Amino acid sequence: MGGTVTGTAPGQGLTWSLRGRGPDDVPVPADPGPAGGRPAPHARGRGVRVCVVDSGVERDHPLVGEVAGSWVVVKDGTSGTITVEPTTTGDTCGHGTACAGIIRRTAPDCEIHSVRVLGERFSGTGDVLMAGLRWAVEQRFDVVNLSLSTTRTRFAEELHSLADRAYFGRTVLVASAHNTPVESFPWRFASVISVGSHQEDDPELHLYNPDPPVEFFGPGQNVSVPWLGGRTIRTTGNSFATPYVAGLCARVLSGHPRMTAFQLKNALYLSAANVHAGPRPSPAAGDIRDDSEN
């Protein structure tokens, strides 16, 4: 059947085709983004809301600064009911504070929020993670840093749907790949920006991976990060490369707030240290590639 069919989905309408309307009926105010994908020096994250879904963030840590809002996901031991509630408890193990500090270092003027889904010793469950991430997406944060994942495949389908919902709602999920070669989620999904770590010395360098599903590599080897008690430590892992990329996203968005998630991916791609944009080689220069269809 032809025509425009509009149905009802949770929180949105579904338009399957565009009939009876033209370009003037669907104007889109756009932003081409920064040249070469690199944020301008003055773009420091101002006006961008970044949510760290992790173990909480220690308040008043000198390398984190102000935390605009803190929440915790609570699961009732008797009924199993899960709620998201305001909290002043800070961080339970240091991991979230480390991530928040890297974001602050990368995008000093951004607004940092925290949703605690991990307990002591980095413990957590898939349903608590789902609830915290779902709440963050519903709040329409600009960027969500997720330096954790779940290996439980029973959550994969719901996580995939949630990641797509964030993508279309212009909430950018920046998700850490697992530190070991195991199947985990949501970094595996194309609708998120997935991050692993490189071992280069440059703390402001990121790379594009020509062989996904991990799309980008950030500085995550022997990095100095804030920790509990106002301290700093040195640590290694994909968890700490991820907030660097989240901070880069905040910087780009602060200068170009109308950019979409796919534009942000392209900005990261263009600004990666190993991506060299240039004219395509011509046959005269020795390129005998045949691009015709076989």
Disulfide bonds with the S-S distance in Angstrom:
none
